[in-house]
Amino acid sequence: MSNADRADRAYKALCNYISLASIGAPLDEPDEAAASDLIADLMHLFGHEAIDNAFTRGAKHYLVEKEEEEAP
Protein backbone atom coordinates (compact mmCIF):
# COMPACT_ATOMS: atom_id res chain seq x y z
CA MET A 1 0.00 0.00 0.00
CA SER A 2 1.36 3.40 -0.94
CA ASN A 3 1.28 6.50 1.23
CA ALA A 4 -1.23 7.97 -1.23
CA ASP A 5 -3.45 4.94 -0.58
CA ARG A 6 -3.07 5.49 3.17
CA ALA A 7 -4.01 9.15 2.78
CA ASP A 8 -7.08 8.18 0.74
CA ARG A 9 -8.12 5.67 3.41
CA ALA A 10 -7.80 8.36 6.08
CA TYR A 11 -9.77 10.80 3.91
CA LYS A 12 -12.61 8.28 3.56
CA ALA A 13 -12.59 7.54 7.29
CA LEU A 14 -12.77 11.24 8.14
CA CYS A 15 -15.59 11.78 5.61
CA ASN A 16 -17.53 8.99 7.33
CA TYR A 17 -16.84 10.55 10.73
CA ILE A 18 -18.10 13.93 9.47
CA SER A 19 -21.28 12.25 8.30
CA LEU A 20 -21.82 10.34 11.56
CA ALA A 21 -21.06 13.38 13.71
CA SER A 22 -23.39 15.56 11.65
CA ILE A 23 -20.71 18.24 11.39
CA GLY A 24 -20.94 18.60 7.62
CA ALA A 25 -22.06 16.91 4.44
CA PRO A 26 -20.52 13.45 3.96
CA LEU A 27 -18.46 14.52 0.98
CA ASP A 28 -17.28 17.84 2.39
CA GLU A 29 -13.53 18.31 2.24
CA PRO A 30 -12.27 17.28 5.69
CA ASP A 31 -10.24 19.92 7.44
CA GLU A 32 -8.22 20.25 10.63
CA ALA A 33 -11.34 21.14 12.62
CA ALA A 34 -12.93 17.79 11.71
CA ALA A 35 -9.70 16.00 12.66
CA SER A 36 -9.67 17.85 16.00
CA ASP A 37 -13.29 16.87 16.67
CA LEU A 38 -12.45 13.24 15.93
CA ILE A 39 -9.43 13.32 18.24
CA ALA A 40 -11.53 14.85 21.03
CA ASP A 41 -14.19 12.15 20.58
CA LEU A 42 -11.49 9.47 20.67
CA MET A 43 -10.23 10.98 23.93
CA HIS A 44 -13.75 10.60 25.35
CA LEU A 45 -13.67 6.96 24.28
CA PHE A 46 -10.13 5.96 25.26
CA GLY A 47 -8.89 8.75 27.52
CA HIS A 48 -6.39 11.53 26.89
CA GLU A 49 -3.28 9.52 27.75
CA ALA A 50 -4.18 6.64 25.43
CA ILE A 51 -4.68 9.01 22.48
CA ASP A 52 -1.50 10.90 23.32
CA ASN A 53 0.37 7.57 23.28
CA ALA A 54 -1.37 6.56 20.04
CA PHE A 55 -0.31 9.85 18.43
CA THR A 56 3.32 9.22 19.39
CA ARG A 57 3.22 5.69 17.96
CA GLY A 58 1.38 6.92 14.87
CA ALA A 59 3.93 9.68 14.25
CA LYS A 60 6.75 7.12 14.36
CA HIS A 61 4.84 4.78 12.06
CA TYR A 62 4.19 7.65 9.64
CA LEU A 63 7.89 8.56 9.49
CA VAL A 64 8.89 4.96 8.77
CA GLU A 65 6.34 4.73 5.95
CA LYS A 66 7.50 8.05 4.47
CA GLU A 67 11.14 6.88 4.57
CA GLU A 68 10.23 3.54 2.96
CA GLU A 69 8.43 5.23 0.08
CA GLU A 70 11.24 7.74 -0.45
CA ALA A 71 13.99 5.08 -0.40
CA PRO A 72 15.56 4.30 -3.77
PyMOL Python script that loads the backbone (N, CA, C, O; Angstrom):
from pymol import cmd

cmd.read_pdbstr("""\
ATOM      1  N   MET A   1       0.854  -1.173   0.000  1.00  0.00           N
ATOM      2  CA  MET A   1       0.000   0.000   0.000  1.00  0.00           C
ATOM      3  C   MET A   1       0.903   1.239   0.000  1.00  0.00           C
ATOM      4  O   MET A   1       1.870   1.325   0.757  1.00  0.00           O
ATOM      5  N   SER A   2       0.566   2.176  -0.852  1.00  0.00           N
ATOM      6  CA  SER A   2       1.359   3.398  -0.937  1.00  0.00           C
ATOM      7  C   SER A   2       0.882   4.420   0.100  1.00  0.00           C
ATOM      8  O   SER A   2      -0.190   4.272   0.687  1.00  0.00           O
ATOM      9  N   ASN A   3       1.680   5.435   0.309  1.00  0.00           N
ATOM     10  CA  ASN A   3       1.279   6.503   1.226  1.00  0.00           C
ATOM     11  C   ASN A   3       0.082   7.259   0.681  1.00  0.00           C
ATOM     12  O   ASN A   3      -0.734   7.760   1.455  1.00  0.00           O
ATOM     13  N   ALA A   4      -0.039   7.351  -0.637  1.00  0.00           N
ATOM     14  CA  ALA A   4      -1.228   7.973  -1.231  1.00  0.00           C
ATOM     15  C   ALA A   4      -2.473   7.140  -0.918  1.00  0.00           C
ATOM     16  O   ALA A   4      -3.538   7.696  -0.649  1.00  0.00           O
ATOM     17  N   ASP A   5      -2.343   5.820  -0.952  1.00  0.00           N
ATOM     18  CA  ASP A   5      -3.453   4.937  -0.575  1.00  0.00           C
ATOM     19  C   ASP A   5      -3.828   5.136   0.890  1.00  0.00           C
ATOM     20  O   ASP A   5      -5.007   5.165   1.241  1.00  0.00           O
ATOM     21  N   ARG A   6      -2.817   5.271   1.734  1.00  0.00           N
ATOM     22  CA  ARG A   6      -3.066   5.487   3.169  1.00  0.00           C
ATOM     23  C   ARG A   6      -3.786   6.817   3.394  1.00  0.00           C
ATOM     24  O   ARG A   6      -4.704   6.903   4.210  1.00  0.00           O
ATOM     25  N   ALA A   7      -3.367   7.842   2.670  1.00  0.00           N
ATOM     26  CA  ALA A   7      -4.013   9.152   2.782  1.00  0.00           C
ATOM     27  C   ALA A   7      -5.464   9.067   2.313  1.00  0.00           C
ATOM     28  O   ALA A   7      -6.348   9.664   2.928  1.00  0.00           O
ATOM     29  N   ASP A   8      -5.712   8.339   1.242  1.00  0.00           N
ATOM     30  CA  ASP A   8      -7.078   8.177   0.742  1.00  0.00           C
ATOM     31  C   ASP A   8      -7.942   7.436   1.751  1.00  0.00           C
ATOM     32  O   ASP A   8      -9.104   7.786   1.957  1.00  0.00           O
ATOM     33  N   ARG A   9      -7.376   6.415   2.379  1.00  0.00           N
ATOM     34  CA  ARG A   9      -8.116   5.667   3.408  1.00  0.00           C
ATOM     35  C   ARG A   9      -8.471   6.584   4.581  1.00  0.00           C
ATOM     36  O   ARG A   9      -9.586   6.528   5.099  1.00  0.00           O
ATOM     37  N   ALA A  10      -7.530   7.421   4.995  1.00  0.00           N
ATOM     38  CA  ALA A  10      -7.798   8.360   6.085  1.00  0.00           C
ATOM     39  C   ALA A  10      -8.853   9.383   5.677  1.00  0.00           C
ATOM     40  O   ALA A  10      -9.714   9.746   6.477  1.00  0.00           O
ATOM     41  N   TYR A  11      -8.782   9.845   4.431  1.00  0.00           N
ATOM     42  CA  TYR A  11      -9.770  10.796   3.908  1.00  0.00           C
ATOM     43  C   TYR A  11     -11.169  10.192   3.989  1.00  0.00           C
ATOM     44  O   TYR A  11     -12.107  10.844   4.449  1.00  0.00           O
ATOM     45  N   LYS A  12     -11.307   8.948   3.541  1.00  0.00           N
ATOM     46  CA  LYS A  12     -12.613   8.283   3.563  1.00  0.00           C
ATOM     47  C   LYS A  12     -13.109   8.083   4.992  1.00  0.00           C
ATOM     48  O   LYS A  12     -14.295   8.256   5.271  1.00  0.00           O
ATOM     49  N   ALA A  13     -12.206   7.723   5.890  1.00  0.00           N
ATOM     50  CA  ALA A  13     -12.591   7.542   7.295  1.00  0.00           C
ATOM     51  C   ALA A  13     -13.074   8.858   7.894  1.00  0.00           C
ATOM     52  O   ALA A  13     -14.068   8.886   8.620  1.00  0.00           O
ATOM     53  N   LEU A  14     -12.372   9.946   7.591  1.00  0.00           N
ATOM     54  CA  LEU A  14     -12.768  11.244   8.141  1.00  0.00           C
ATOM     55  C   LEU A  14     -14.080  11.716   7.524  1.00  0.00           C
ATOM     56  O   LEU A  14     -14.896  12.326   8.215  1.00  0.00           O
ATOM     57  N   CYS A  15     -14.302  11.445   6.235  1.00  0.00           N
ATOM     58  CA  CYS A  15     -15.591  11.777   5.608  1.00  0.00           C
ATOM     59  C   CYS A  15     -16.731  11.037   6.305  1.00  0.00           C
ATOM     60  O   CYS A  15     -17.792  11.611   6.553  1.00  0.00           O
ATOM     61  N   ASN A  16     -16.507   9.762   6.619  1.00  0.00           N
ATOM     62  CA  ASN A  16     -17.526   8.995   7.327  1.00  0.00           C
ATOM     63  C   ASN A  16     -17.761   9.555   8.723  1.00  0.00           C
ATOM     64  O   ASN A  16     -18.902   9.623   9.179  1.00  0.00           O
ATOM     65  N   TYR A  17     -16.697   9.954   9.400  1.00  0.00           N
ATOM     66  CA  TYR A  17     -16.838  10.551  10.727  1.00  0.00           C
ATOM     67  C   TYR A  17     -17.661  11.836  10.642  1.00  0.00           C
ATOM     68  O   TYR A  17     -18.553  12.061  11.460  1.00  0.00           O
ATOM     69  N   ILE A  18     -17.359  12.680   9.646  1.00  0.00           N
ATOM     70  CA  ILE A  18     -18.101  13.931   9.470  1.00  0.00           C
ATOM     71  C   ILE A  18     -19.584  13.635   9.301  1.00  0.00           C
ATOM     72  O   ILE A  18     -20.430  14.316   9.881  1.00  0.00           O
ATOM     73  N   SER A  19     -19.891  12.628   8.514  1.00  0.00           N
ATOM     74  CA  SER A  19     -21.279  12.247   8.295  1.00  0.00           C
ATOM     75  C   SER A  19     -21.942  11.765   9.590  1.00  0.00           C
ATOM     76  O   SER A  19     -23.051  12.185   9.920  1.00  0.00           O
ATOM     77  N   LEU A  20     -21.260  10.888  10.314  1.00  0.00           N
ATOM     78  CA  LEU A  20     -21.817  10.343  11.561  1.00  0.00           C
ATOM     79  C   LEU A  20     -21.975  11.409  12.636  1.00  0.00           C
ATOM     80  O   LEU A  20     -22.930  11.382  13.413  1.00  0.00           O
ATOM     81  N   ALA A  21     -21.035  12.346  12.676  1.00  0.00           N
ATOM     82  CA  ALA A  21     -21.060  13.375  13.707  1.00  0.00           C
ATOM     83  C   ALA A  21     -21.971  14.537  13.338  1.00  0.00           C
ATOM     84  O   ALA A  21     -22.172  15.458  14.130  1.00  0.00           O
ATOM     85  N   SER A  22     -22.518  14.487  12.128  1.00  0.00           N
ATOM     86  CA  SER A  22     -23.389  15.563  11.647  1.00  0.00           C
ATOM     87  C   SER A  22     -22.710  16.927  11.745  1.00  0.00           C
ATOM     88  O   SER A  22     -23.321  17.910  12.162  1.00  0.00           O
ATOM     89  N   ILE A  23     -21.433  16.969  11.353  1.00  0.00           N
ATOM     90  CA  ILE A  23     -20.710  18.239  11.393  1.00  0.00           C
ATOM     91  C   ILE A  23     -20.443  18.761   9.985  1.00  0.00           C
ATOM     92  O   ILE A  23     -19.665  19.698   9.803  1.00  0.00           O
ATOM     93  N   GLY A  24     -21.084  18.158   8.997  1.00  0.00           N
ATOM     94  CA  GLY A  24     -20.943  18.599   7.617  1.00  0.00           C
ATOM     95  C   GLY A  24     -21.510  17.544   6.696  1.00  0.00           C
ATOM     96  O   GLY A  24     -21.869  16.451   7.132  1.00  0.00           O
ATOM     97  N   ALA A  25     -21.589  17.874   5.421  1.00  0.00           N
ATOM     98  CA  ALA A  25     -22.064  16.906   4.442  1.00  0.00           C
ATOM     99  C   ALA A  25     -21.026  15.791   4.299  1.00  0.00           C
ATOM    100  O   ALA A  25     -19.831  16.048   4.445  1.00  0.00           O
ATOM    101  N   PRO A  26     -21.454  14.569   4.017  1.00  0.00           N
ATOM    102  CA  PRO A  26     -20.521  13.446   3.962  1.00  0.00           C
ATOM    103  C   PRO A  26     -19.354  13.644   3.011  1.00  0.00           C
ATOM    104  O   PRO A  26     -18.270  13.121   3.268  1.00  0.00           O
ATOM    105  N   LEU A  27     -19.534  14.367   1.941  1.00  0.00           N
ATOM    106  CA  LEU A  27     -18.462  14.519   0.977  1.00  0.00           C
ATOM    107  C   LEU A  27     -17.744  15.855   1.099  1.00  0.00           C
ATOM    108  O   LEU A  27     -16.948  16.211   0.230  1.00  0.00           O
ATOM    109  N   ASP A  28     -18.015  16.599   2.168  1.00  0.00           N
ATOM    110  CA  ASP A  28     -17.275  17.840   2.389  1.00  0.00           C
ATOM    111  C   ASP A  28     -15.793  17.533   2.508  1.00  0.00           C
ATOM    112  O   ASP A  28     -15.409  16.457   2.967  1.00  0.00           O
ATOM    113  N   GLU A  29     -14.977  18.464   2.101  1.00  0.00           N
ATOM    114  CA  GLU A  29     -13.535  18.310   2.241  1.00  0.00           C
ATOM    115  C   GLU A  29     -13.182  18.348   3.731  1.00  0.00           C
ATOM    116  O   GLU A  29     -13.381  19.374   4.381  1.00  0.00           O
ATOM    117  N   PRO A  30     -12.664  17.251   4.279  1.00  0.00           N
ATOM    118  CA  PRO A  30     -12.273  17.275   5.692  1.00  0.00           C
ATOM    119  C   PRO A  30     -11.192  18.333   5.932  1.00  0.00           C
ATOM    120  O   PRO A  30     -10.345  18.582   5.074  1.00  0.00           O
ATOM    121  N   ASP A  31     -11.241  18.929   7.084  1.00  0.00           N
ATOM    122  CA  ASP A  31     -10.236  19.923   7.441  1.00  0.00           C
ATOM    123  C   ASP A  31      -9.713  19.619   8.834  1.00  0.00           C
ATOM    124  O   ASP A  31     -10.109  18.634   9.458  1.00  0.00           O
ATOM    125  N   GLU A  32      -8.815  20.479   9.316  1.00  0.00           N
ATOM    126  CA  GLU A  32      -8.219  20.248  10.632  1.00  0.00           C
ATOM    127  C   GLU A  32      -9.247  20.283  11.746  1.00  0.00           C
ATOM    128  O   GLU A  32      -9.087  19.597  12.756  1.00  0.00           O
ATOM    129  N   ALA A  33     -10.307  21.078  11.579  1.00  0.00           N
ATOM    130  CA  ALA A  33     -11.337  21.144  12.621  1.00  0.00           C
ATOM    131  C   ALA A  33     -12.021  19.787  12.769  1.00  0.00           C
ATOM    132  O   ALA A  33     -12.289  19.350  13.888  1.00  0.00           O
ATOM    133  N   ALA A  34     -12.308  19.115  11.645  1.00  0.00           N
ATOM    134  CA  ALA A  34     -12.930  17.793  11.713  1.00  0.00           C
ATOM    135  C   ALA A  34     -11.978  16.798  12.363  1.00  0.00           C
ATOM    136  O   ALA A  34     -12.406  15.953  13.150  1.00  0.00           O
ATOM    137  N   ALA A  35     -10.690  16.890  12.041  1.00  0.00           N
ATOM    138  CA  ALA A  35      -9.705  16.004  12.663  1.00  0.00           C
ATOM    139  C   ALA A  35      -9.641  16.256  14.168  1.00  0.00           C
ATOM    140  O   ALA A  35      -9.540  15.313  14.952  1.00  0.00           O
ATOM    141  N   SER A  36      -9.699  17.514  14.569  1.00  0.00           N
ATOM    142  CA  SER A  36      -9.674  17.850  15.998  1.00  0.00           C
ATOM    143  C   SER A  36     -10.897  17.305  16.716  1.00  0.00           C
ATOM    144  O   SER A  36     -10.792  16.794  17.831  1.00  0.00           O
ATOM    145  N   ASP A  37     -12.064  17.414  16.074  1.00  0.00           N
ATOM    146  CA  ASP A  37     -13.285  16.868  16.668  1.00  0.00           C
ATOM    147  C   ASP A  37     -13.169  15.357  16.843  1.00  0.00           C
ATOM    148  O   ASP A  37     -13.566  14.812  17.873  1.00  0.00           O
ATOM    149  N   LEU A  38     -12.626  14.686  15.837  1.00  0.00           N
ATOM    150  CA  LEU A  38     -12.451  13.242  15.927  1.00  0.00           C
ATOM    151  C   LEU A  38     -11.496  12.880  17.065  1.00  0.00           C
ATOM    152  O   LEU A  38     -11.764  11.958  17.835  1.00  0.00           O
ATOM    153  N   ILE A  39     -10.400  13.596  17.166  1.00  0.00           N
ATOM    154  CA  ILE A  39      -9.432  13.325  18.241  1.00  0.00           C
ATOM    155  C   ILE A  39     -10.079  13.526  19.608  1.00  0.00           C
ATOM    156  O   ILE A  39      -9.879  12.721  20.518  1.00  0.00           O
ATOM    157  N   ALA A  40     -10.854  14.598  19.751  1.00  0.00           N
ATOM    158  CA  ALA A  40     -11.533  14.845  21.030  1.00  0.00           C
ATOM    159  C   ALA A  40     -12.505  13.716  21.352  1.00  0.00           C
ATOM    160  O   ALA A  40     -12.580  13.267  22.496  1.00  0.00           O
ATOM    161  N   ASP A  41     -13.256  13.252  20.338  1.00  0.00           N
ATOM    162  CA  ASP A  41     -14.187  12.147  20.575  1.00  0.00           C
ATOM    163  C   ASP A  41     -13.435  10.873  20.948  1.00  0.00           C
ATOM    164  O   ASP A  41     -13.892  10.111  21.801  1.00  0.00           O
ATOM    165  N   LEU A  42     -12.297  10.640  20.322  1.00  0.00           N
ATOM    166  CA  LEU A  42     -11.491   9.474  20.672  1.00  0.00           C
ATOM    167  C   LEU A  42     -10.963   9.578  22.103  1.00  0.00           C
ATOM    168  O   LEU A  42     -10.832   8.566  22.792  1.00  0.00           O
ATOM    169  N   MET A  43     -10.664  10.784  22.546  1.00  0.00           N
ATOM    170  CA  MET A  43     -10.232  10.980  23.932  1.00  0.00           C
ATOM    171  C   MET A  43     -11.361  10.636  24.896  1.00  0.00           C
ATOM    172  O   MET A  43     -11.122  10.080  25.968  1.00  0.00           O
ATOM    173  N   HIS A  44     -12.604  10.973  24.507  1.00  0.00           N
ATOM    174  CA  HIS A  44     -13.747  10.599  25.350  1.00  0.00           C
ATOM    175  C   HIS A  44     -13.894   9.086  25.411  1.00  0.00           C
ATOM    176  O   HIS A  44     -14.314   8.538  26.430  1.00  0.00           O
ATOM    177  N   LEU A  45     -13.550   8.413  24.324  1.00  0.00           N
ATOM    178  CA  LEU A  45     -13.671   6.961  24.279  1.00  0.00           C
ATOM    179  C   LEU A  45     -12.540   6.258  25.020  1.00  0.00           C
ATOM    180  O   LEU A  45     -12.784   5.366  25.833  1.00  0.00           O
ATOM    181  N   PHE A  46     -11.293   6.664  24.738  1.00  0.00           N
ATOM    182  CA  PHE A  46     -10.130   5.955  25.260  1.00  0.00           C
ATOM    183  C   PHE A  46      -9.400   6.665  26.396  1.00  0.00           C
ATOM    184  O   PHE A  46      -8.640   6.035  27.131  1.00  0.00           O
ATOM    185  N   GLY A  47      -9.621   7.962  26.545  1.00  0.00           N
ATOM    186  CA  GLY A  47      -8.886   8.752  27.523  1.00  0.00           C
ATOM    187  C   GLY A  47      -7.764   9.525  26.847  1.00  0.00           C
ATOM    188  O   GLY A  47      -7.249   9.123  25.804  1.00  0.00           O
ATOM    189  N   HIS A  48      -7.401  10.631  27.459  1.00  0.00           N
ATOM    190  CA  HIS A  48      -6.393  11.526  26.892  1.00  0.00           C
ATOM    191  C   HIS A  48      -5.045  10.837  26.744  1.00  0.00           C
ATOM    192  O   HIS A  48      -4.409  10.941  25.695  1.00  0.00           O
ATOM    193  N   GLU A  49      -4.606  10.140  27.776  1.00  0.00           N
ATOM    194  CA  GLU A  49      -3.279   9.522  27.748  1.00  0.00           C
ATOM    195  C   GLU A  49      -3.166   8.477  26.641  1.00  0.00           C
ATOM    196  O   GLU A  49      -2.144   8.401  25.960  1.00  0.00           O
ATOM    197  N   ALA A  50      -4.210   7.674  26.461  1.00  0.00           N
ATOM    198  CA  ALA A  50      -4.178   6.644  25.427  1.00  0.00           C
ATOM    199  C   ALA A  50      -4.061   7.268  24.034  1.00  0.00           C
ATOM    200  O   ALA A  50      -3.338   6.745  23.186  1.00  0.00           O
ATOM    201  N   ILE A  51      -4.751   8.362  23.794  1.00  0.00           N
ATOM    202  CA  ILE A  51      -4.685   9.013  22.480  1.00  0.00           C
ATOM    203  C   ILE A  51      -3.345   9.721  22.313  1.00  0.00           C
ATOM    204  O   ILE A  51      -2.792   9.742  21.213  1.00  0.00           O
ATOM    205  N   ASP A  52      -2.825  10.291  23.374  1.00  0.00           N
ATOM    206  CA  ASP A  52      -1.497  10.899  23.315  1.00  0.00           C
ATOM    207  C   ASP A  52      -0.452   9.839  22.953  1.00  0.00           C
ATOM    208  O   ASP A  52       0.418  10.079  22.116  1.00  0.00           O
ATOM    209  N   ASN A  53      -0.544   8.672  23.584  1.00  0.00           N
ATOM    210  CA  ASN A  53       0.368   7.572  23.275  1.00  0.00           C
ATOM    211  C   ASN A  53       0.173   7.081  21.842  1.00  0.00           C
ATOM    212  O   ASN A  53       1.143   6.784  21.144  1.00  0.00           O
ATOM    213  N   ALA A  54      -1.084   6.999  21.407  1.00  0.00           N
ATOM    214  CA  ALA A  54      -1.370   6.555  20.041  1.00  0.00           C
ATOM    215  C   ALA A  54      -0.805   7.549  19.031  1.00  0.00           C
ATOM    216  O   ALA A  54      -0.307   7.144  17.981  1.00  0.00           O
ATOM    217  N   PHE A  55      -0.877   8.845  19.336  1.00  0.00           N
ATOM    218  CA  PHE A  55      -0.312   9.848  18.434  1.00  0.00           C
ATOM    219  C   PHE A  55       1.199   9.661  18.311  1.00  0.00           C
ATOM    220  O   PHE A  55       1.744   9.730  17.209  1.00  0.00           O
ATOM    221  N   THR A  56       1.871   9.427  19.422  1.00  0.00           N
ATOM    222  CA  THR A  56       3.319   9.222  19.395  1.00  0.00           C
ATOM    223  C   THR A  56       3.686   8.004  18.551  1.00  0.00           C
ATOM    224  O   THR A  56       4.593   8.069  17.721  1.00  0.00           O
ATOM    225  N   ARG A  57       2.975   6.889  18.766  1.00  0.00           N
ATOM    226  CA  ARG A  57       3.221   5.691  17.961  1.00  0.00           C
ATOM    227  C   ARG A  57       2.897   5.938  16.493  1.00  0.00           C
ATOM    228  O   ARG A  57       3.641   5.516  15.607  1.00  0.00           O
ATOM    229  N   GLY A  58       1.779   6.626  16.237  1.00  0.00           N
ATOM    230  CA  GLY A  58       1.379   6.925  14.868  1.00  0.00           C
ATOM    231  C   GLY A  58       2.374   7.806  14.151  1.00  0.00           C
ATOM    232  O   GLY A  58       2.636   7.610  12.964  1.00  0.00           O
ATOM    233  N   ALA A  59       2.937   8.781  14.861  1.00  0.00           N
ATOM    234  CA  ALA A  59       3.929   9.681  14.250  1.00  0.00           C
ATOM    235  C   ALA A  59       5.170   8.888  13.844  1.00  0.00           C
ATOM    236  O   ALA A  59       5.731   9.120  12.772  1.00  0.00           O
ATOM    237  N   LYS A  60       5.599   7.955  14.694  1.00  0.00           N
ATOM    238  CA  LYS A  60       6.750   7.120  14.360  1.00  0.00           C
ATOM    239  C   LYS A  60       6.448   6.228  13.162  1.00  0.00           C
ATOM    240  O   LYS A  60       7.276   6.081  12.264  1.00  0.00           O
ATOM    241  N   HIS A  61       5.278   5.644  13.154  1.00  0.00           N
ATOM    242  CA  HIS A  61       4.838   4.782  12.064  1.00  0.00           C
ATOM    243  C   HIS A  61       4.808   5.570  10.754  1.00  0.00           C
ATOM    244  O   HIS A  61       5.270   5.089   9.719  1.00  0.00           O
ATOM    245  N   TYR A  62       4.268   6.767  10.810  1.00  0.00           N
ATOM    246  CA  TYR A  62       4.190   7.652   9.641  1.00  0.00           C
ATOM    247  C   TYR A  62       5.582   7.938   9.080  1.00  0.00           C
ATOM    248  O   TYR A  62       5.785   7.869   7.867  1.00  0.00           O
ATOM    249  N   LEU A  63       6.534   8.255   9.943  1.00  0.00           N
ATOM    250  CA  LEU A  63       7.885   8.562   9.487  1.00  0.00           C
ATOM    251  C   LEU A  63       8.539   7.365   8.815  1.00  0.00           C
ATOM    252  O   LEU A  63       9.223   7.516   7.803  1.00  0.00           O
ATOM    253  N   VAL A  64       8.334   6.178   9.373  1.00  0.00           N
ATOM    254  CA  VAL A  64       8.891   4.964   8.766  1.00  0.00           C
ATOM    255  C   VAL A  64       8.295   4.753   7.370  1.00  0.00           C
ATOM    256  O   VAL A  64       9.018   4.452   6.420  1.00  0.00           O
ATOM    257  N   GLU A  65       6.981   4.913   7.253  1.00  0.00           N
ATOM    258  CA  GLU A  65       6.336   4.732   5.954  1.00  0.00           C
ATOM    259  C   GLU A  65       6.806   5.765   4.937  1.00  0.00           C
ATOM    260  O   GLU A  65       7.000   5.435   3.767  1.00  0.00           O
ATOM    261  N   LYS A  66       6.990   7.007   5.367  1.00  0.00           N
ATOM    262  CA  LYS A  66       7.505   8.052   4.472  1.00  0.00           C
ATOM    263  C   LYS A  66       8.912   7.695   4.001  1.00  0.00           C
ATOM    264  O   LYS A  66       9.225   7.826   2.817  1.00  0.00           O
ATOM    265  N   GLU A  67       9.756   7.246   4.924  1.00  0.00           N
ATOM    266  CA  GLU A  67      11.136   6.885   4.574  1.00  0.00           C
ATOM    267  C   GLU A  67      11.152   5.695   3.613  1.00  0.00           C
ATOM    268  O   GLU A  67      11.950   5.670   2.675  1.00  0.00           O
ATOM    269  N   GLU A  68      10.280   4.712   3.838  1.00  0.00           N
ATOM    270  CA  GLU A  68      10.231   3.539   2.959  1.00  0.00           C
ATOM    271  C   GLU A  68       9.856   3.943   1.545  1.00  0.00           C
ATOM    272  O   GLU A  68      10.445   3.451   0.582  1.00  0.00           O
ATOM    273  N   GLU A  69       8.885   4.830   1.410  1.00  0.00           N
ATOM    274  CA  GLU A  69       8.431   5.225   0.082  1.00  0.00           C
ATOM    275  C   GLU A  69       9.469   6.085  -0.627  1.00  0.00           C
ATOM    276  O   GLU A  69       9.571   6.054  -1.854  1.00  0.00           O
ATOM    277  N   GLU A  70      10.234   6.846   0.134  1.00  0.00           N
ATOM    278  CA  GLU A  70      11.240   7.737  -0.452  1.00  0.00           C
ATOM    279  C   GLU A  70      12.561   7.035  -0.733  1.00  0.00           C
ATOM    280  O   GLU A  70      13.424   7.581  -1.421  1.00  0.00           O
ATOM    281  N   ALA A  71      12.724   5.816  -0.199  1.00  0.00           N
ATOM    282  CA  ALA A  71      13.985   5.078  -0.402  1.00  0.00           C
ATOM    283  C   ALA A  71      14.125   4.664  -1.869  1.00  0.00           C
ATOM    284  O   ALA A  71      13.137   4.349  -2.533  1.00  0.00           O
ATOM    285  N   PRO A  72      15.354   4.669  -2.357  1.00  0.00           N
ATOM    286  CA  PRO A  72      15.564   4.297  -3.769  1.00  0.00           C
ATOM    287  C   PRO A  72      15.259   2.848  -4.069  1.00  0.00           C
ATOM    288  O   PRO A  72      15.396   2.413  -5.213  1.00  0.00           O
TER     289      PRO A  72
END
""", "prot")
cmd.dss("prot")
cmd.show_as("cartoon", "prot")
cmd.util.cbc("prot")
cmd.orient("prot")
